[in-house]
Amino acid sequence: MPRERIYEAVTERLSILDAEGRVDADLMPALEPGQVLELYRSMVRMRAYDDKALKLQRQGRMGTWPPLKGQEATQAGVAMAMGDDDWLVPAFREHGVMLLRGIPGHLIYAYWAGDERGSCYPEGVRCFPVSVPVGSQWQHGVGIGLSLKLRDEPAAAVTFGGDGSTSEGDFHEALNCAAVYRARTVFVIQNNQWAISVPLHQQTASASLAQKAHAYGIPGIQVDGNDVFAVYTAAREALERARRGEGPTLIEALTYRLGDHTTADDASRYRPSEELAAWEARDPITRVRRWLEAEKLWDDVQETALEDATRAWVDEQVGAFEALAPAAPEEVFDFMYAELPPNLREQRDGLVEEVRS
């Protein structure tokens, strides 16, 4: 019997905007200047919101917080590519894209302060609650993508995870199921190089995480996750494909976690300082500002105005979060089921009676 080559694959990497703010004109997406300004403002707002959360945690006004600093371009680019009917399935570091999808900032703060009402989103916002168990959200994204397919809705589910979550069985099961059943799902790996203290090279022997898509028969692409134009382009293409019913796509966004894994972590104990400095030079916000300035779309006056407006907005979110009245004890029963089972109804009624007596 002959030895035959049965499969070959190529994994592409996409980058458009370099660290100096220069773009490849042939690859530049058709974004209006106003859309690029919106991307920049969104990224600045994300970072300020994130920085405030760190301060709140250090002051004892909030619980553990997972910083997103350095990953703003990935979240802003995907958010802009999404449509109103698309679903977001976050992990636990997606505060930025959650804000852009309509989750009020004070609710996200409330969740990380231990208030479950932080997962009760406004009506019509298509976003799942934060998923802390590593990797579990991948399968949730597939479930939504399958339901969209069965209903023939021209929409898609976008589910996020980190590089560490690709070592979980859930990741592989999700990709396999999505591929076989052609779920309308887009998988976004925020490859920030570290799974807490475990570096990427100890997570996988593969040259990329994107190439894992080939094993499941779906497209996979690696993008510069600090390049908002590349992220937007890849996400838009993947979403259009999913909405057409052509199946899922895996996007690996190469980025970097400039902060600690969470406020319970000290990354300086395991991460080389020179590595951190090298990635700081690739800051996703700085490179967009350089492009805007080169195009005469931004100046110091606008930057100051943006900083002032952003600070005021963040303060509003903190005020609304801290003004939340204490939750009624019985509310622990109220947000899991559409119709409360009889045994839990009995428990709820008993709790209400006990509290009132």
N, C-alpha and C positions, 0 to 999 in steps of 0.2 A: 504493500500500500504506500502511496506517495506521502511525503510530508508536505502539507499544503498550508499556505498562509490564509487564515479565514477572517482575519479582522485587522484593520489598521486604523489608527486614530491620530488626529492632531489637535492639540489644545492650544487655543489662541490666548494671547495676553493683549489687552487693550489699554492704551494710555493716550491721552489727548493734550492735557495741560501739564507742563512740567513745573518744577519747583520755582522757576524764575518767572512764571506767569505767561510763558509762551505756549501757543497752541499749534497743533497740526491742522491747518486750515481744511485739508481734505477730509478730516475726520470730525471736525467740529459740528455738533448737532445744531439744528435750525432753531435755536433759542433766541427769542427777542431780548433786547437789552434789559427790559423790565423783568424778564424771567431770571436772568443772571443776577440782577440786583436782589430779587426775591431770595434766590439761593444763598447769596452772601449774607443778607440780613438774617435769614433763618439759621445759618451756621453760627453767626455771632451770638444770636439769642440762645441757641443750644448751649454754647460754652458758658455764657453768663449764668444761665439757669443751673447748669451742672456745678459751677463753682460755688453758687449760693448754697446748694444742697450740701456740699462738703463742709461749709462753714456751719450750717445748721446742725449737722451731725456732730461736729467737734464741740459745739456749744451744748450738746445734750438735748437739742430740740427735735431730733429726728434719729431713727435707728440707722442700721447699716445702709450704706449707699454705694452702688457700683458706678464709678465715674465713666463718662463716655469721651472725655477729652482726647482729641486726636482722631476720632472716628466720625466727625461731623459730616464730612463729604459723602461718605457711604450712606448715611441716613437721609441727608437732604436730597441726594440724587435719586434714591429709590422713591422717596415720598413724592417728588415732583412727577415721576413717571407714572405713579399710580392714579387710577381714576376714582371717581366718587363711589362706584359700586364694588371696588376691590376690597378685599379683606386683609387686615394686618394681623399677623400672629407673632407677637414679640417673644423674645426670651426675657432677659432681665436688664439689658444694657441699652434698650431701645427708647429711652426717654425722648430723644430728639425726634425720631420719626413718629412717635406717639403724639407729641405736641402738634406736629404738622398734619396729622390725621384727625385732629379735632378733640383730643383728650385735654381737658383743662389742666393747666399746670399745677393748680393747688390740689387736685385729686391725686396726681402722681406723688407729690410730696406726702400727702396723707397716707397713701399706701405704704411708703417706706418709713412712715412713723408708726406703723402697726394698725392703722385704721382701715378695716376692710371696705369701708365705703369708697375708698380710693379705687376700687375695681368696679364701681357702679357708674358706668359711663352714660353720657347723654344719649337720648333716644336717636337712633339713626346713625350713630358712629359705628362703623364696621371694624371693630378692633377687639381682639380677645384680651383677657386679663394677662398680666405678667406671669411668665412661667419660670419659676426658679429651679425646679428639678432639671438638671442638665440634659438636653436632648429631647425631652418629652414634647416640646412644641413642634418638632418636625412632623410628627404623626398627626398632630392637630391640623397643621396646614394641609396635609394630604386629605384629611377628612373633609375639610371645607372645599378643597379643590374638586373632590369627587361629587360633593353635593351640587356644586355649581355646574358641573358637567351633566349630572342627571336632570337638573332643572333647565339645562340649556341656557343658562344665563351668560351673557357676554362679559364676564368678570373673572377675576383670578384671586387666588390667595397668595400672599407674600409672607413667607415665614423666615425668621432670622435665627441665626445661631452663631456661636463662636467656633474657632478652630478646635478647641477641646471637645466640643460636642460631637465632632465627626468621629471620635473614638468610641462613641456609644452605639450599641446595637440599634437603638431607635433611629439613628440617622440612616443606616443602611436599609433597614426595614421600610422606612418612609420613602426613600428613593426607589426602591424596588417596586413597592406598591403603586406609587405615583406613575412610574414608567409603564407598568403592565396595564394599568387602567386609564392611562392618559389623563391624569388629574390636571385640573387647571391651577397648577401650583408653581410658584417660583421660589426656589430655595436660595437664600442669601447667606453665605458664610462670611462673617466679619472676622477675617484672619488677622487678629491683632498680635500674632506671634507668640503669645503666652497663654497657656491654660493654667491660671494662677501662677505657680512657679515652674511649670513644665514647659520648656521651649518647643517650638514646632517640630524640630528635628527628632524629638523624642515622641512625638505624636504619630508620625508617619514616615515611611521610607520613600513615599512618592515625591516626585519633583514638584507637584502642586496638589492642592486639594480639588481643584476644578476637574482634573483628569479622572477623578473617581466617578464622574458622571458617565464615562464611556462604558464602565462595567455594567451599567444599568440601561444602556441604550438610549440615553438622552443627551442633549447638548450641554456642554459645560464650557465656561469661559472664565478666565482670570482677568481681573481689571485692577488698575491702580486705584485702590480704595481711598486714596487721598486726592484723587482727581475727580471732582464732582461731575465734570462733563463726561468722562468715561463711564462712571457709575450710571449716570442718567441714560446714556446711550444703551448700555447693556441691559438695564432694567426695562427700558421702553421696548426693546426688541423682544425680550423674554415675555413681557406682559402681553404684547400684541399676539405673540405666538400662542400663549395659553388661552387667551380669549377667543382665538379662532378655533380652539379645540384641538390644537396640534401637540398638546402635552406639556410636560414640565421642563424647566431649565434650571441648571445649577450655576450660580454666580459666586465666584470666590473673589472677595474684595480684599486686596492686600493693603492693610493699614497697620496702625500701631496704637497700643494702649499707652498713652503718655502718663497716665496716673497709675495708682495701685489697682489691683483687681477689685477690691472693695475697700471700704474704710476700716475693715478688720485686717488688712494686709499691709505689708511694708515691702514694696517691690525692690527697694535698694539693697535688700539682703540677698537677692538672687539675680538681679538684672544688671548687666554691665553699664556703667555710666556713659561710656563712649557710644554704646548702641542707642541709648536714650537721646544723646546729643545729635546723633546722625538723623534720627527720625524727627526730632524737633525742627531740624532744618528743612524738612519736607512738610511742614505744617499745612494742612489743607485750607485753612482760612487765609493764611498769608498769600498763598499762590493765587487765589481768586481775587484778592484785593489788588495784587500786582497786575493782573489782567485788566481789571476794571480801570485802574489808574492809567495803564498804557492806552486804553481805549477812550480816555478822557470822560469816563462815566463816574468817577469817584475822586473825592479830595478830602483833605483834613477836616474841612467844615462839616461835610456830610458824615464823616466818621465820628466826630464829636456829638453830632445830633443823634446818631444811631446809638452811641454809648449811653447817652442820657435817657433816650426813650427805652432802651433795653433795661437799664437799671430800674426805671420806674415800673416797667411791666413785671420784672422779677419781684420787686417789692410788693406789688399787688397780689401776686400769687402766694407769697409768704403770708400776707395779711389775711387772705381768704382761707388759707390752710389753717392758720392759728385761730381763726374766728369760728371754725366749725364747732357747733355745740356737741357735747358728749353724746356718743351713740347710745340709744336705748338698748339694754341688754338683750331683748328679744330679737333684735335685728340680726343676730348671728344665724337665725333660721330663715331669713327673708330673701336671700339672693342665690340660692343653689337650685331650687326647683321652681318650675312654672306653677305647679300645684303641689303644695306641701303634703307629703304622705301622712296618713292618720297617726302613726306613732310619733312623728316629729311635731305634728299639730298638737298632740297631747302634751308633749314636753314644753312646747312654746307656751301654751295656755297655763301650764303649771308654773313656768318661770314668771310670767306676767303677774299671776296671782301672788306669788311669793314676794316679788319686788314691791307690789302695791300694799301688802299687808304690814 
